Amino acid sequence: QGSEPLFVCATSGTTVLGAFDPLGPIADVCARHGLWLHVDAAWGGSALLSPQLRHLLAGIHRSDSVTWNPHKLLMVGLQCSAFLLRDSSGLLQRCHGVGASYLFQRDKFYDVSLDTGDKSPQCGRRADGLKLWILWKAVGSRGLGWRVERAFAATRYLLEQVKRREGFQLVMEPEFLNLCFWFIPPSLRGQENSPGFWDKLGKVAPAIKEKMIRKGSMMVGYQPHGSRVNFFRQIVTNPAVTRQDLDFFLDEIQELGWDL
């Protein structure tokens, strides 16, 4: 089209399916053409804290910038977002700083480089990094890694149960913590090839969601994705969740969707 590309955004942990782009090959392309490589690791970046899962982000060290949201998987208090740059020339301040004299006086008695607010487009935001630092000091790198691995184990357990139970159908094998599935009520089973099946199935998750909210038992997300009709997307991050909780989750969907 005659345009000149300058930026590539790869994703490590997509919002719905939890997919990871192959960062190494993408970095090769960026290096060959002199492109800035940004990695959106807002969701999946915490996998780096687990020796078992960090392979999902192999090659991220070659990126020019990274987004990471510890408030998601690590459950740091909302909000806690990080934008990490390889550049050490003060790029953020040069892009966003306006040097407002009523906030950032240059003649203070201390090192004014400590005034980090002028580096952010959201100058008055809270110090997100402090929340992460306090949690990291409290549980350590091993404790944070354990949170990630426990969440992954919960997903593996839930995956096994979904495969064993009649009426549950995976959207795809999960790559990370996003377990996406349909619940097919008895009235629709065996009709996968009939006209209107998928339209009817797309109405099941919203109906079950309404029932569970009115009952007050659970809140679980659902959505369509491309040509796929509405499906449930279960993600377990709370380390206090037990297998009994996960069993209840599936039991409740079965009970609420049985007569649809």
C-alpha positions as CSV (number, residue, x, y, z in Angstrom):
1,Q,0.0,0.0,0.0
2,G,3.0,2.3,-0.1
3,S,3.2,2.7,3.7
4,E,6.3,2.2,5.7
5,P,5.8,0.0,8.8
6,L,7.7,1.1,12.0
7,F,6.1,-0.9,14.8
8,V,5.1,-4.5,15.5
9,C,2.9,-5.5,18.5
10,A,3.1,-9.1,19.6
11,T,0.8,-10.5,22.2
12,S,1.7,-12.8,25.1
13,G,-1.6,-14.0,26.4
14,T,-4.6,-12.8,24.4
15,T,-7.6,-11.7,26.4
16,V,-10.1,-14.4,25.3
17,L,-8.2,-17.5,24.3
18,G,-4.9,-16.9,26.2
19,A,-2.8,-17.4,23.1
20,F,0.9,-16.5,22.8
21,D,2.6,-15.2,19.7
22,P,6.1,-16.7,18.8
23,L,8.3,-13.9,19.9
24,G,11.6,-15.2,18.6
25,P,10.6,-15.4,14.9
26,I,8.8,-12.1,15.2
27,A,11.9,-10.5,16.7
28,D,13.9,-11.8,13.8
29,V,11.7,-10.0,11.4
30,C,11.8,-6.8,13.4
31,A,15.6,-7.0,13.6
32,R,15.9,-7.5,9.9
33,H,13.8,-4.5,9.0
34,G,14.7,-2.2,11.9
35,L,11.2,-2.2,13.4
36,W,10.2,-1.5,17.0
37,L,9.0,-4.6,18.7
38,H,6.4,-4.1,21.5
39,V,5.1,-7.1,23.5
40,D,1.6,-6.9,25.0
41,A,2.2,-9.2,28.0
42,A,-0.4,-7.5,30.1
43,W,-2.1,-10.9,30.8
44,G,0.6,-13.5,30.2
45,G,3.7,-11.6,31.4
46,S,3.4,-13.0,34.9
47,A,4.3,-16.5,33.5
48,L,7.9,-15.2,33.5
49,L,7.9,-15.7,37.3
50,S,7.4,-19.5,36.9
51,P,10.3,-21.6,35.8
52,Q,7.7,-24.1,34.4
53,L,5.9,-21.5,32.2
54,R,8.4,-18.9,31.2
55,H,9.0,-20.7,28.0
56,L,5.7,-19.2,26.7
57,L,7.5,-15.9,26.5
58,A,10.8,-17.1,25.0
59,G,12.4,-14.2,23.1
60,I,10.7,-11.4,25.1
61,H,14.2,-10.1,26.1
62,R,14.6,-9.0,22.5
63,S,11.6,-6.6,22.6
64,D,12.0,-2.8,22.7
65,S,9.0,-2.4,25.1
66,V,6.7,-4.5,27.2
67,T,3.3,-4.0,28.8
68,W,2.6,-6.0,32.0
69,N,-0.4,-5.9,34.4
70,P,0.5,-7.6,37.7
71,H,-3.0,-6.8,38.9
72,K,-4.3,-9.6,36.7
73,L,-2.7,-12.9,37.3
74,L,-0.7,-11.9,40.5
75,M,-3.8,-10.2,42.0
76,V,-1.9,-7.0,43.0
77,G,-4.4,-4.4,44.0
78,L,-6.1,-2.6,41.2
79,Q,-4.6,-1.1,39.3
80,C,-1.0,-2.0,38.7
81,S,0.2,-1.6,35.2
82,A,3.8,-1.5,34.0
83,F,5.3,-0.2,30.7
84,L,8.9,-1.3,30.4
85,L,11.4,0.1,28.0
86,R,14.8,-1.0,26.8
87,D,15.5,2.6,26.0
88,S,17.4,4.4,28.8
89,S,17.7,7.8,27.2
90,G,14.6,9.3,29.0
91,L,12.3,8.5,26.1
92,L,9.1,8.6,28.1
93,Q,9.9,12.0,29.5
94,R,10.9,13.4,26.2
95,C,7.6,12.2,24.7
96,H,5.2,13.0,27.5
97,G,6.9,15.5,29.8
98,V,5.7,19.1,29.6
99,G,7.8,20.4,32.6
100,A,4.8,22.1,34.3
101,S,6.4,24.6,36.6
102,Y,3.7,24.4,39.2
103,L,4.5,20.7,39.7
104,F,8.1,20.1,38.7
105,Q,10.3,23.0,39.7
106,R,13.8,22.6,38.4
107,D,15.5,24.4,41.3
108,K,14.5,22.0,44.1
109,F,17.1,21.2,46.7
110,Y,17.1,17.5,45.8
111,D,17.7,15.5,42.6
112,V,14.8,16.5,40.4
113,S,15.2,13.3,38.4
114,L,13.3,11.7,41.3
115,D,10.1,13.5,40.1
116,T,8.9,10.6,37.9
117,G,5.4,12.0,37.4
118,D,6.5,14.0,34.3
119,K,7.4,10.8,32.6
120,S,3.8,9.6,32.4
121,P,0.8,10.7,30.4
122,Q,-1.2,10.2,33.6
123,C,0.8,12.5,35.7
124,G,-1.4,12.4,38.8
125,R,-1.8,8.6,38.9
126,R,-1.0,6.5,42.0
127,A,2.4,4.8,42.2
128,D,1.5,1.4,40.7
129,G,5.0,0.1,41.3
130,L,4.7,0.4,45.1
131,K,1.9,-2.1,45.2
132,L,3.9,-4.7,43.3
133,W,7.0,-4.0,45.4
134,I,5.1,-4.6,48.7
135,L,3.7,-7.9,47.5
136,W,7.0,-9.0,46.1
137,K,8.7,-8.2,49.4
138,A,6.0,-10.1,51.3
139,V,6.0,-13.4,49.3
140,G,9.2,-13.3,47.3
141,S,9.9,-14.4,43.7
142,R,9.1,-18.0,44.7
143,G,5.8,-17.0,46.2
144,L,4.8,-15.1,43.1
145,G,5.8,-18.0,40.9
146,W,3.8,-20.3,43.1
147,R,0.7,-18.2,42.4
148,V,1.1,-18.5,38.7
149,E,1.7,-22.3,38.9
150,R,-1.2,-22.8,41.2
151,A,-3.5,-21.0,38.8
152,F,-2.2,-23.1,35.9
153,A,-2.8,-26.3,38.0
154,A,-6.3,-25.2,38.6
155,T,-6.9,-24.8,34.9
156,R,-5.4,-28.2,34.2
157,Y,-7.8,-29.8,36.8
158,L,-10.8,-27.9,35.4
159,L,-9.8,-29.0,31.8
160,E,-9.7,-32.7,32.9
161,Q,-13.2,-32.4,34.5
162,V,-14.7,-30.6,31.4
163,K,-13.4,-33.4,29.2
164,R,-14.9,-36.0,31.5
165,R,-18.4,-34.5,31.8
166,E,-21.2,-35.0,29.3
167,G,-22.4,-31.9,27.7
168,F,-19.2,-29.9,28.0
169,Q,-17.3,-29.1,24.8
170,L,-14.0,-27.3,24.6
171,V,-13.6,-24.4,22.2
172,M,-9.9,-25.2,22.0
173,E,-7.2,-26.8,24.1
174,P,-6.0,-24.0,26.5
175,E,-2.5,-22.7,26.0
176,F,-2.5,-20.8,29.3
177,L,-5.2,-20.1,31.9
178,N,-8.1,-19.3,29.7
179,L,-10.5,-22.3,29.7
180,C,-13.1,-21.7,27.0
181,F,-16.0,-24.1,26.6
182,W,-19.7,-24.6,25.7
183,F,-22.3,-26.3,27.8
184,I,-24.7,-28.2,25.5
185,P,-28.0,-28.8,27.3
186,P,-29.7,-32.2,26.8
187,S,-32.2,-30.7,24.4
188,L,-29.4,-29.9,21.9
189,R,-27.2,-32.9,22.2
190,G,-26.7,-34.9,19.1
191,Q,-28.0,-32.1,16.9
192,E,-24.6,-30.5,16.0
193,N,-25.3,-31.0,12.3
194,S,-28.9,-29.7,12.3
195,P,-29.9,-26.3,11.0
196,G,-30.0,-23.6,13.7
197,F,-27.9,-25.6,16.2
198,W,-25.2,-23.0,16.7
199,D,-27.7,-20.1,16.9
200,K,-29.5,-22.0,19.7
201,L,-26.2,-22.9,21.5
202,G,-25.2,-19.2,21.4
203,K,-28.1,-18.4,23.6
204,V,-27.3,-21.0,26.3
205,A,-24.4,-19.2,28.0
206,P,-26.3,-15.9,28.4
207,A,-29.3,-17.8,29.8
208,I,-27.1,-19.7,32.3
209,K,-25.3,-16.5,33.3
210,E,-28.7,-14.8,34.0
211,K,-29.7,-17.8,36.2
212,M,-26.5,-17.8,38.2
213,I,-26.7,-14.1,38.8
214,R,-30.3,-14.2,39.9
215,K,-29.6,-17.1,42.1
216,G,-26.5,-15.3,43.5
217,S,-24.2,-18.4,43.2
218,M,-21.5,-17.3,40.7
219,M,-20.4,-14.8,38.1
220,V,-18.6,-16.2,35.0
221,G,-17.8,-14.4,31.8
222,Y,-19.0,-15.5,28.4
223,Q,-18.5,-14.1,24.9
224,P,-18.5,-14.9,21.2
225,H,-15.2,-15.0,19.3
226,G,-15.0,-14.6,15.5
227,S,-17.4,-17.2,14.1
228,R,-17.7,-19.0,17.4
229,V,-21.0,-18.4,19.2
230,N,-21.1,-17.5,23.0
231,F,-19.0,-19.7,25.2
232,F,-17.9,-19.6,28.8
233,R,-14.4,-18.3,29.6
234,Q,-13.3,-19.4,33.0
235,I,-10.0,-18.1,34.5
236,V,-8.9,-19.0,38.0
237,T,-6.3,-16.6,39.5
238,N,-7.3,-16.6,43.2
239,P,-4.9,-18.9,45.1
240,A,-7.6,-19.6,47.7
241,V,-9.8,-21.4,45.1
242,T,-10.0,-25.1,45.8
243,R,-10.9,-28.2,43.7
244,Q,-14.2,-28.3,45.5
245,D,-14.9,-24.8,44.3
246,L,-14.1,-25.8,40.7
247,D,-16.3,-28.9,41.0
248,F,-19.1,-26.7,42.3
249,F,-18.6,-24.4,39.3
250,L,-19.2,-27.2,36.8
251,D,-22.0,-28.7,38.9
252,E,-23.8,-25.3,39.0
253,I,-23.6,-24.9,35.2
254,Q,-25.0,-28.4,34.7
255,E,-27.9,-27.7,37.1
256,L,-28.8,-24.3,35.7
257,G,-28.5,-25.4,32.1
258,W,-30.2,-28.8,32.3
259,D,-33.7,-27.7,31.3
260,L,-32.7,-25.2,28.5
